[in-house]
Structure formats: C-alpha cells, structure tokens
Amino acid sequence: MARPIKETPILYGEDARRFEELMKHPRKVSSKELERREKDYEYFKSISKFDCNE
C-alpha cells in the first residue's frame, strides 16, 4: 500500500518572499542545455522499466 502524502509546508517571511521572486523570474535555459536535457530524458525513459502507456 502507498504511504499517505504529507502536508506541504507553508513558507513565511524571507523564505516566502525569496521563493515568490524565484517563481516570477525563472532562470533562462540555453537551447544547448535544453537539448542536452531532452536527450538525457529520452535516455532515462528508454532504460526505465515503467511503461507510461499501460
């Protein structure tokens, strides 16, 4: 059986402000980096035993 999902912690103060700013201004990713990530994703998907189409 699956374990129950824990409550998501709530951020307050400086942590909350910093998190909100990071969400508003995500870091830019170069096309080269994006291509590398996609290749990595495809590789790990190919070796995975989990089938998403079931």
C-alpha distance matrix in Angstrom:
0.0 3.8 6.5 9.3 12.2 15.3 18.6 21.0 24.0 27.3 30.3 33.7 37.2 38.1 34.5 34.1 37.6 36.9 33.6 35.3 38.1 35.9 34.3 37.8 39.2 36.8 38.1 40.0 38.9 41.6 41.5 41.5 38.4 36.7 37.7 36.4 33.0 32.8 33.8 31.1 28.5 29.8 29.8 26.2 25.2 27.3 25.6 22.0 20.0 18.1 20.0 20.2 22.2 19.6
3.8 0.0 3.8 6.4 8.8 12.0 15.4 17.4 20.5 23.8 26.7 30.2 33.7 34.5 30.9 30.5 33.8 33.2 29.8 31.5 34.4 32.2 30.5 34.0 35.5 33.1 34.6 36.6 35.5 38.3 38.4 38.6 35.4 33.7 34.9 33.7 30.2 30.2 31.4 28.7 26.0 27.7 27.9 24.2 23.4 25.8 24.4 20.7 19.3 17.1 19.1 18.8 21.2 19.2
6.5 3.8 0.0 3.8 6.5 9.0 12.6 14.9 17.6 21.1 24.0 27.4 30.9 31.8 28.3 28.0 31.5 31.0 27.8 29.7 32.6 30.6 29.2 32.8 34.3 32.2 33.7 36.0 35.2 38.3 38.7 38.9 35.5 34.0 35.6 34.2 30.7 31.1 32.5 29.6 27.1 29.2 29.3 25.6 25.1 27.8 26.3 22.8 21.8 19.6 21.9 21.5 24.2 22.5
9.3 6.4 3.8 0.0 3.8 6.3 9.5 12.3 15.1 18.4 21.6 24.8 28.5 29.7 26.3 25.7 29.3 29.2 26.0 27.6 30.8 29.1 27.5 30.9 32.8 31.0 32.9 35.3 35.0 38.2 38.8 39.3 35.9 34.3 36.2 35.0 31.4 31.8 33.6 30.9 28.3 30.5 31.0 27.4 26.8 29.8 28.6 25.0 24.3 21.8 23.7 22.7 25.3 23.8
12.2 8.8 6.5 3.8 0.0 3.8 6.6 8.8 12.0 15.2 18.3 21.6 25.2 26.4 22.9 22.2 25.7 25.5 22.3 23.8 27.0 25.3 23.7 27.1 29.1 27.3 29.3 31.8 31.6 35.0 35.7 36.4 33.0 31.3 33.5 32.5 28.8 29.4 31.4 28.8 26.2 28.7 29.4 25.9 25.4 28.7 27.8 24.3 24.2 21.5 23.3 21.9 24.7 23.8
15.3 12.0 9.0 6.3 3.8 0.0 3.8 6.4 8.9 12.3 15.4 18.6 22.2 23.5 20.2 19.7 23.3 23.3 20.3 22.1 25.3 23.9 22.7 26.1 28.1 26.7 28.7 31.5 31.7 35.2 36.3 37.0 33.4 32.1 34.5 33.4 29.7 30.8 32.9 30.1 27.8 30.6 31.3 27.8 27.7 31.1 30.1 26.8 27.0 24.5 26.5 25.1 28.0 27.3
18.6 15.4 12.6 9.5 6.6 3.8 0.0 3.8 6.2 9.0 12.5 15.5 19.2 20.9 17.8 16.9 20.6 21.0 18.1 19.5 23.0 22.1 20.7 23.9 26.2 25.2 27.6 30.6 31.2 34.8 36.1 37.1 33.6 32.2 34.9 34.1 30.4 31.5 34.0 31.4 29.1 32.0 33.0 29.7 29.5 33.1 32.4 29.2 29.6 27.0 28.7 26.9 29.7 29.3
21.0 17.4 14.9 12.3 8.8 6.4 3.8 0.0 3.8 6.5 9.5 13.0 16.5 17.8 14.6 13.5 17.1 17.4 14.4 15.9 19.2 18.3 17.0 20.2 22.5 21.5 23.9 27.0 27.8 31.4 32.9 34.0 30.5 29.2 32.2 31.4 27.8 29.1 31.7 29.2 27.0 30.2 31.3 28.2 28.2 31.9 31.4 28.5 29.4 26.7 28.4 26.4 29.4 29.5
24.0 20.5 17.6 15.1 12.0 8.9 6.2 3.8 0.0 3.8 6.5 9.8 13.3 14.7 11.7 11.1 14.8 15.2 12.8 14.6 17.9 17.3 16.7 19.8 22.0 21.4 23.6 27.0 28.1 31.9 33.7 34.8 31.2 30.3 33.4 32.5 29.1 30.7 33.3 30.8 28.9 32.3 33.3 30.2 30.6 34.3 33.7 30.9 32.1 29.7 31.5 29.6 32.8 33.0
27.3 23.8 21.1 18.4 15.2 12.3 9.0 6.5 3.8 0.0 3.8 6.6 10.3 12.3 9.7 8.3 12.0 13.2 11.2 12.4 15.8 16.0 15.3 18.0 20.5 20.5 23.1 26.6 28.1 31.9 34.0 35.3 31.9 31.0 34.3 33.7 30.3 32.0 34.9 32.6 30.8 34.2 35.4 32.6 32.9 36.6 36.3 33.7 35.0 32.5 34.1 31.9 34.9 35.3
30.3 26.7 24.0 21.6 18.3 15.4 12.5 9.5 6.5 3.8 0.0 3.8 7.0 8.5 6.0 4.9 8.7 9.8 8.4 9.9 13.0 13.4 13.5 16.0 18.2 18.6 20.9 24.6 26.4 30.2 32.6 33.9 30.5 29.9 33.4 32.8 29.7 31.7 34.5 32.3 30.8 34.4 35.5 33.0 33.6 37.3 37.0 34.7 36.3 34.0 35.7 33.5 36.6 37.4
33.7 30.2 27.4 24.8 21.6 18.6 15.5 13.0 9.8 6.6 3.8 0.0 3.8 6.6 5.9 4.9 7.8 9.9 9.9 10.8 13.5 14.8 15.3 17.1 19.3 20.3 22.7 26.4 28.6 32.3 34.9 36.3 33.0 32.6 36.2 35.6 32.7 34.8 37.7 35.5 34.2 37.8 39.0 36.5 37.2 40.9 40.7 38.4 40.1 37.8 39.4 37.2 40.3 41.1
37.2 33.7 30.9 28.5 25.2 22.2 19.2 16.5 13.3 10.3 7.0 3.8 0.0 3.8 5.5 5.4 6.4 8.8 10.1 10.9 12.7 14.6 15.7 16.9 18.8 20.3 22.4 26.1 28.6 32.2 35.1 36.5 33.3 33.2 36.9 36.4 33.7 36.0 38.9 36.8 35.8 39.5 40.6 38.3 39.2 42.9 42.7 40.7 42.6 40.5 42.1 39.9 43.0 44.0
38.1 34.5 31.8 29.7 26.4 23.5 20.9 17.8 14.7 12.3 8.5 6.6 3.8 0.0 3.8 5.4 5.1 6.1 8.5 9.9 10.6 12.3 14.3 15.4 16.6 18.0 19.7 23.4 26.0 29.5 32.5 33.8 30.7 30.9 34.6 34.0 31.5 34.0 36.8 34.8 34.1 37.8 38.8 36.8 37.9 41.5 41.4 39.6 41.8 39.8 41.5 39.4 42.7 43.9
34.5 30.9 28.3 26.3 22.9 20.2 17.8 14.6 11.7 9.7 6.0 5.9 5.5 3.8 0.0 3.8 5.5 5.2 6.1 8.6 10.0 10.6 12.4 14.4 15.6 16.3 18.0 21.8 24.0 27.6 30.5 31.6 28.3 28.4 32.0 31.2 28.5 31.1 33.8 31.6 30.8 34.5 35.5 33.3 34.4 38.0 37.8 35.9 38.1 36.1 37.9 35.8 39.2 40.3
34.1 30.5 28.0 25.7 22.2 19.7 16.9 13.5 11.1 8.3 4.9 4.9 5.4 5.4 3.8 0.0 3.8 5.5 5.1 6.1 8.7 9.9 10.6 12.3 14.4 15.5 17.9 21.5 23.9 27.6 30.3 31.8 28.6 28.2 31.9 31.5 28.7 30.9 33.8 31.9 30.8 34.4 35.7 33.5 34.3 38.0 38.0 36.0 38.1 35.8 37.2 34.9 38.0 39.2
37.6 33.8 31.5 29.3 25.7 23.3 20.6 17.1 14.8 12.0 8.7 7.8 6.4 5.1 5.5 3.8 0.0 3.8 5.5 5.2 6.3 8.7 10.0 10.7 12.5 14.3 16.7 20.2 23.0 26.5 29.4 31.0 28.1 27.9 31.7 31.6 29.0 31.3 34.3 32.7 31.8 35.3 36.8 34.9 35.8 39.4 39.7 37.9 40.2 38.0 39.3 36.8 39.9 41.4
36.9 33.2 31.0 29.2 25.5 23.3 21.0 17.4 15.2 13.2 9.8 9.9 8.8 6.1 5.2 5.5 3.8 0.0 3.8 5.5 5.2 6.3 8.8 10.0 10.7 12.0 13.8 17.4 20.1 23.6 26.6 28.0 25.0 25.1 28.8 28.5 26.1 28.6 31.4 29.7 29.1 32.7 34.0 32.2 33.3 36.9 37.1 35.5 38.0 36.1 37.5 35.3 38.5 40.1
33.6 29.8 27.8 26.0 22.3 20.3 18.1 14.4 12.8 11.2 8.4 9.9 10.1 8.5 6.1 5.1 5.5 3.8 0.0 3.8 5.5 5.1 6.3 8.7 10.1 10.6 12.9 16.5 18.8 22.5 25.1 26.6 23.5 23.2 26.9 26.6 23.8 26.1 29.1 27.3 26.3 29.9 31.3 29.4 30.3 33.9 34.2 32.4 34.8 32.7 34.0 31.7 34.9 36.4
35.3 31.5 29.7 27.6 23.8 22.1 19.5 15.9 14.6 12.4 9.9 10.8 10.9 9.9 8.6 6.1 5.2 5.5 3.8 0.0 3.8 5.4 5.1 6.3 8.7 10.3 13.3 16.6 19.2 22.9 25.4 27.3 24.5 23.8 27.6 27.8 25.1 27.0 30.3 28.9 27.7 31.1 32.9 31.2 31.7 35.4 36.0 34.2 36.5 34.2 35.2 32.5 35.4 37.1
38.1 34.4 32.6 30.8 27.0 25.3 23.0 19.2 17.9 15.8 13.0 13.5 12.7 10.6 10.0 8.7 6.3 5.2 5.5 3.8 0.0 3.8 5.4 5.1 6.2 8.5 11.0 14.2 17.3 20.7 23.5 25.5 22.9 22.6 26.4 26.7 24.4 26.5 29.7 28.6 27.8 31.2 32.9 31.6 32.3 35.8 36.6 35.1 37.8 35.6 36.6 34.1 37.0 38.9
35.9 32.2 30.6 29.1 25.3 23.9 22.1 18.3 17.3 16.0 13.4 14.8 14.6 12.3 10.6 9.9 8.7 6.3 5.1 5.4 3.8 0.0 3.8 5.5 5.3 5.8 8.1 11.6 14.3 17.9 20.7 22.4 19.5 19.3 23.1 23.1 20.8 23.0 26.1 24.9 24.1 27.6 29.2 27.9 28.8 32.2 32.9 31.6 34.4 32.4 33.4 31.1 34.1 36.1
34.3 30.5 29.2 27.5 23.7 22.7 20.7 17.0 16.7 15.3 13.5 15.3 15.7 14.3 12.4 10.6 10.0 8.8 6.3 5.1 5.4 3.8 0.0 3.8 5.6 5.8 9.2 12.2 14.6 18.3 20.5 22.6 19.9 18.9 22.7 23.1 20.5 22.1 25.5 24.5 23.2 26.5 28.5 27.1 27.5 31.1 32.0 30.5 33.0 30.7 31.5 28.8 31.6 33.7
37.8 34.0 32.8 30.9 27.1 26.1 23.9 20.2 19.8 18.0 16.0 17.1 16.9 15.4 14.4 12.3 10.7 10.0 8.7 6.3 5.1 5.5 3.8 0.0 3.8 6.2 9.7 12.1 15.1 18.4 20.7 23.2 21.0 20.0 23.8 24.7 22.4 23.9 27.3 26.8 25.6 28.7 30.9 29.9 30.1 33.6 34.9 33.5 36.1 33.8 34.2 31.4 34.0 36.2
39.2 35.5 34.3 32.8 29.1 28.1 26.2 22.5 22.0 20.5 18.2 19.3 18.8 16.6 15.6 14.4 12.5 10.7 10.1 8.7 6.2 5.3 5.6 3.8 0.0 3.8 6.5 8.8 12.1 15.3 18.0 20.3 18.2 17.7 21.4 22.3 20.4 22.2 25.5 25.0 24.4 27.5 29.5 28.8 29.4 32.7 33.9 32.9 35.8 33.8 34.4 31.8 34.5 36.9
36.8 33.1 32.2 31.0 27.3 26.7 25.2 21.5 21.4 20.5 18.6 20.3 20.3 18.0 16.3 15.5 14.3 12.0 10.6 10.3 8.5 5.8 5.8 6.2 3.8 0.0 3.8 6.4 9.1 12.7 15.2 17.3 14.9 14.3 18.1 18.7 16.7 18.6 21.8 21.3 20.6 23.8 25.7 25.0 25.7 29.0 30.2 29.3 32.3 30.4 31.1 28.6 31.4 33.9
38.1 34.6 33.7 32.9 29.3 28.7 27.6 23.9 23.6 23.1 20.9 22.7 22.4 19.7 18.0 17.9 16.7 13.8 12.9 13.3 11.0 8.1 9.2 9.7 6.5 3.8 0.0 3.8 6.5 9.9 12.9 14.6 12.1 12.3 16.1 16.4 14.9 17.3 20.2 19.6 19.6 22.8 24.4 24.0 25.2 28.2 29.3 28.8 32.1 30.6 31.4 29.3 32.2 34.8
40.0 36.6 36.0 35.3 31.8 31.5 30.6 27.0 27.0 26.6 24.6 26.4 26.1 23.4 21.8 21.5 20.2 17.4 16.5 16.6 14.2 11.6 12.2 12.1 8.8 6.4 3.8 0.0 3.8 6.6 9.6 11.7 10.0 10.1 13.7 14.6 13.8 15.8 18.6 18.7 19.0 21.7 23.5 23.7 24.7 27.4 28.9 28.8 32.2 30.9 31.4 29.3 31.9 34.8
38.9 35.5 35.2 35.0 31.6 31.7 31.2 27.8 28.1 28.1 26.4 28.6 28.6 26.0 24.0 23.9 23.0 20.1 18.8 19.2 17.3 14.3 14.6 15.1 12.1 9.1 6.5 3.8 0.0 3.8 6.5 8.2 6.3 6.5 10.0 10.9 10.3 12.3 14.9 15.2 15.8 18.3 20.0 20.5 21.7 24.1 25.7 25.9 29.4 28.3 28.8 27.0 29.6 32.6
41.6 38.3 38.3 38.2 35.0 35.2 34.8 31.4 31.9 31.9 30.2 32.3 32.2 29.5 27.6 27.6 26.5 23.6 22.5 22.9 20.7 17.9 18.3 18.4 15.3 12.7 9.9 6.6 3.8 0.0 3.8 5.3 5.2 6.2 8.6 9.9 10.6 12.4 14.4 15.4 16.5 18.5 20.0 21.2 22.4 24.4 26.2 26.9 30.5 29.7 30.0 28.4 30.8 34.0
41.5 38.4 38.7 38.8 35.7 36.3 36.1 32.9 33.7 34.0 32.6 34.9 35.1 32.5 30.5 30.3 29.4 26.6 25.1 25.4 23.5 20.7 20.5 20.7 18.0 15.2 12.9 9.6 6.5 3.8 0.0 3.8 5.4 4.9 6.1 8.6 9.8 10.4 12.3 14.1 15.1 16.4 18.3 20.0 20.8 22.4 24.6 25.5 29.1 28.4 28.3 26.8 28.8 32.2
41.5 38.6 38.9 39.3 36.4 37.0 37.1 34.0 34.8 35.3 33.9 36.3 36.5 33.8 31.6 31.8 31.0 28.0 26.6 27.3 25.5 22.4 22.6 23.2 20.3 17.3 14.6 11.7 8.2 5.3 3.8 0.0 3.8 5.4 5.1 6.3 8.7 10.0 10.7 12.4 14.3 15.5 16.7 18.6 20.0 21.2 23.1 24.4 28.1 27.9 28.2 27.1 29.3 32.5
38.4 35.4 35.5 35.9 33.0 33.4 33.6 30.5 31.2 31.9 30.5 33.0 33.3 30.7 28.3 28.6 28.1 25.0 23.5 24.5 22.9 19.5 19.9 21.0 18.2 14.9 12.1 10.0 6.3 5.2 5.4 3.8 0.0 3.8 5.4 5.1 6.2 8.7 9.9 10.5 12.2 14.3 15.3 16.6 18.2 20.0 21.4 22.4 26.1 25.8 26.4 25.3 27.8 30.9
36.7 33.7 34.0 34.3 31.3 32.1 32.2 29.2 30.3 31.0 29.9 32.6 33.2 30.9 28.4 28.2 27.9 25.1 23.2 23.8 22.6 19.3 18.9 20.0 17.7 14.3 12.3 10.1 6.5 6.2 4.9 5.4 3.8 0.0 3.8 5.4 5.1 6.2 8.7 9.8 10.4 12.4 14.2 15.4 16.3 18.3 20.3 20.9 24.5 23.7 23.9 22.5 24.8 28.0
37.7 34.9 35.6 36.2 33.5 34.5 34.9 32.2 33.4 34.3 33.4 36.2 36.9 34.6 32.0 31.9 31.7 28.8 26.9 27.6 26.4 23.1 22.7 23.8 21.4 18.1 16.1 13.7 10.0 8.6 6.1 5.1 5.4 3.8 0.0 3.8 5.4 5.1 6.3 8.6 9.8 10.6 12.4 14.4 15.2 16.5 18.8 20.0 23.6 23.2 23.2 22.2 24.2 27.5
36.4 33.7 34.2 35.0 32.5 33.4 34.1 31.4 32.5 33.7 32.8 35.6 36.4 34.0 31.2 31.5 31.6 28.5 26.6 27.8 26.7 23.1 23.1 24.7 22.3 18.7 16.4 14.6 10.9 9.9 8.6 6.3 5.1 5.4 3.8 0.0 3.8 5.5 5.1 6.2 8.6 10.0 10.6 12.4 14.1 15.4 16.9 18.3 22.1 22.2 22.7 22.2 24.6 27.6
33.0 30.2 30.7 31.4 28.8 29.7 30.4 27.8 29.1 30.3 29.7 32.7 33.7 31.5 28.5 28.7 29.0 26.1 23.8 25.1 24.4 20.8 20.5 22.4 20.4 16.7 14.9 13.8 10.3 10.6 9.8 8.7 6.2 5.1 5.4 3.8 0.0 3.8 5.4 5.0 6.1 8.6 9.8 10.6 12.1 14.1 15.6 16.3 20.0 19.6 20.3 19.4 22.1 25.0
32.8 30.2 31.1 31.8 29.4 30.8 31.5 29.1 30.7 32.0 31.7 34.8 36.0 34.0 31.1 30.9 31.3 28.6 26.1 27.0 26.5 23.0 22.1 23.9 22.2 18.6 17.3 15.8 12.3 12.4 10.4 10.0 8.7 6.2 5.1 5.5 3.8 0.0 3.8 5.4 5.0 6.2 8.6 10.0 10.4 12.2 14.5 15.2 18.7 18.2 18.2 17.2 19.4 22.6
33.8 31.4 32.5 33.6 31.4 32.9 34.0 31.7 33.3 34.9 34.5 37.7 38.9 36.8 33.8 33.8 34.3 31.4 29.1 30.3 29.7 26.1 25.5 27.3 25.5 21.8 20.2 18.6 14.9 14.4 12.3 10.7 9.9 8.7 6.3 5.1 5.4 3.8 0.0 3.8 5.4 5.1 6.2 8.7 9.8 10.5 12.7 14.3 17.9 18.1 18.3 18.1 20.2 23.3
31.1 28.7 29.6 30.9 28.8 30.1 31.4 29.2 30.8 32.6 32.3 35.5 36.8 34.8 31.6 31.9 32.7 29.7 27.3 28.9 28.6 24.9 24.5 26.8 25.0 21.3 19.6 18.7 15.2 15.4 14.1 12.4 10.5 9.8 8.6 6.2 5.0 5.4 3.8 0.0 3.8 5.5 5.1 6.3 8.5 9.9 10.9 12.3 16.0 16.4 17.3 17.4 20.1 22.7
28.5 26.0 27.1 28.3 26.2 27.8 29.1 27.0 28.9 30.8 30.8 34.2 35.8 34.1 30.8 30.8 31.8 29.1 26.3 27.7 27.8 24.1 23.2 25.6 24.4 20.6 19.6 19.0 15.8 16.5 15.1 14.3 12.2 10.4 9.8 8.6 6.1 5.0 5.4 3.8 0.0 3.8 5.4 5.3 6.0 8.5 10.2 10.5 14.1 13.7 14.3 13.9 16.7 19.4
29.8 27.7 29.2 30.5 28.7 30.6 32.0 30.2 32.3 34.2 34.4 37.8 39.5 37.8 34.5 34.4 35.3 32.7 29.9 31.1 31.2 27.6 26.5 28.7 27.5 23.8 22.8 21.7 18.3 18.5 16.4 15.5 14.3 12.4 10.6 10.0 8.6 6.2 5.1 5.5 3.8 0.0 3.8 5.6 5.0 6.1 8.8 9.9 13.3 13.3 13.2 13.2 15.3 18.3
29.8 27.9 29.3 31.0 29.4 31.3 33.0 31.3 33.3 35.4 35.5 39.0 40.6 38.8 35.5 35.7 36.8 34.0 31.3 32.9 32.9 29.2 28.5 30.9 29.5 25.7 24.4 23.5 20.0 20.0 18.3 16.7 15.3 14.2 12.4 10.6 9.8 8.6 6.2 5.1 5.4 3.8 0.0 3.8 5.4 5.1 6.5 8.7 12.3 13.3 14.1 15.0 17.3 19.7
26.2 24.2 25.6 27.4 25.9 27.8 29.7 28.2 30.2 32.6 33.0 36.5 38.3 36.8 33.3 33.5 34.9 32.2 29.4 31.2 31.6 27.9 27.1 29.9 28.8 25.0 24.0 23.7 20.5 21.2 20.0 18.6 16.6 15.4 14.4 12.4 10.6 10.0 8.7 6.3 5.3 5.6 3.8 0.0 3.8 5.3 5.3 6.0 9.8 10.6 12.1 13.1 16.0 17.9
25.2 23.4 25.1 26.8 25.4 27.7 29.5 28.2 30.6 32.9 33.6 37.2 39.2 37.9 34.4 34.3 35.8 33.3 30.3 31.7 32.3 28.8 27.5 30.1 29.4 25.7 25.2 24.7 21.7 22.4 20.8 20.0 18.2 16.3 15.2 14.1 12.1 10.4 9.8 8.5 6.0 5.0 5.4 3.8 0.0 3.8 5.6 5.2 8.4 8.4 8.9 9.7 12.3 14.5
27.3 25.8 27.8 29.8 28.7 31.1 33.1 31.9 34.3 36.6 37.3 40.9 42.9 41.5 38.0 38.0 39.4 36.9 33.9 35.4 35.8 32.2 31.1 33.6 32.7 29.0 28.2 27.4 24.1 24.4 22.4 21.2 20.0 18.3 16.5 15.4 14.1 12.2 10.5 9.9 8.5 6.1 5.1 5.3 3.8 0.0 3.8 5.6 8.3 9.6 9.8 11.5 13.3 15.4
25.6 24.4 26.3 28.6 27.8 30.1 32.4 31.4 33.7 36.3 37.0 40.7 42.7 41.4 37.8 38.0 39.7 37.1 34.2 36.0 36.6 32.9 32.0 34.9 33.9 30.2 29.3 28.9 25.7 26.2 24.6 23.1 21.4 20.3 18.8 16.9 15.6 14.5 12.7 10.9 10.2 8.8 6.5 5.3 5.6 3.8 0.0 3.8 6.5 8.9 10.5 12.9 15.1 16.4
22.0 20.7 22.8 25.0 24.3 26.8 29.2 28.5 30.9 33.7 34.7 38.4 40.7 39.6 35.9 36.0 37.9 35.5 32.4 34.2 35.1 31.6 30.5 33.5 32.9 29.3 28.8 28.8 25.9 26.9 25.5 24.4 22.4 20.9 20.0 18.3 16.3 15.2 14.3 12.3 10.5 9.9 8.7 6.0 5.2 5.6 3.8 0.0 3.8 5.4 7.7 10.1 12.8 13.7
20.0 19.3 21.8 24.3 24.2 27.0 29.6 29.4 32.1 35.0 36.3 40.1 42.6 41.8 38.1 38.1 40.2 38.0 34.8 36.5 37.8 34.4 33.0 36.1 35.8 32.3 32.1 32.2 29.4 30.5 29.1 28.1 26.1 24.5 23.6 22.1 20.0 18.7 17.9 16.0 14.1 13.3 12.3 9.8 8.4 8.3 6.5 3.8 0.0 3.8 6.4 9.7 11.8 11.8
18.1 17.1 19.6 21.8 21.5 24.5 27.0 26.7 29.7 32.5 34.0 37.8 40.5 39.8 36.1 35.8 38.0 36.1 32.7 34.2 35.6 32.4 30.7 33.8 33.8 30.4 30.6 30.9 28.3 29.7 28.4 27.9 25.8 23.7 23.2 22.2 19.6 18.2 18.1 16.4 13.7 13.3 13.3 10.6 8.4 9.6 8.9 5.4 3.8 0.0 3.8 6.4 9.1 9.0
20.0 19.1 21.9 23.7 23.3 26.5 28.7 28.4 31.5 34.1 35.7 39.4 42.1 41.5 37.9 37.2 39.3 37.5 34.0 35.2 36.6 33.4 31.5 34.2 34.4 31.1 31.4 31.4 28.8 30.0 28.3 28.2 26.4 23.9 23.2 22.7 20.3 18.2 18.3 17.3 14.3 13.2 14.1 12.1 8.9 9.8 10.5 7.7 6.4 3.8 0.0 3.8 5.5 6.0
20.2 18.8 21.5 22.7 21.9 25.1 26.9 26.4 29.6 31.9 33.5 37.2 39.9 39.4 35.8 34.9 36.8 35.3 31.7 32.5 34.1 31.1 28.8 31.4 31.8 28.6 29.3 29.3 27.0 28.4 26.8 27.1 25.3 22.5 22.2 22.2 19.4 17.2 18.1 17.4 13.9 13.2 15.0 13.1 9.7 11.5 12.9 10.1 9.7 6.4 3.8 0.0 3.8 5.7
22.2 21.2 24.2 25.3 24.7 28.0 29.7 29.4 32.8 34.9 36.6 40.3 43.0 42.7 39.2 38.0 39.9 38.5 34.9 35.4 37.0 34.1 31.6 34.0 34.5 31.4 32.2 31.9 29.6 30.8 28.8 29.3 27.8 24.8 24.2 24.6 22.1 19.4 20.2 20.1 16.7 15.3 17.3 16.0 12.3 13.3 15.1 12.8 11.8 9.1 5.5 3.8 0.0 3.8
19.6 19.2 22.5 23.8 23.8 27.3 29.3 29.5 33.0 35.3 37.4 41.1 44.0 43.9 40.3 39.2 41.4 40.1 36.4 37.1 38.9 36.1 33.7 36.2 36.9 33.9 34.8 34.8 32.6 34.0 32.2 32.5 30.9 28.0 27.5 27.6 25.0 22.6 23.3 22.7 19.4 18.3 19.7 17.9 14.5 15.4 16.4 13.7 11.8 9.0 6.0 5.7 3.8 0.0
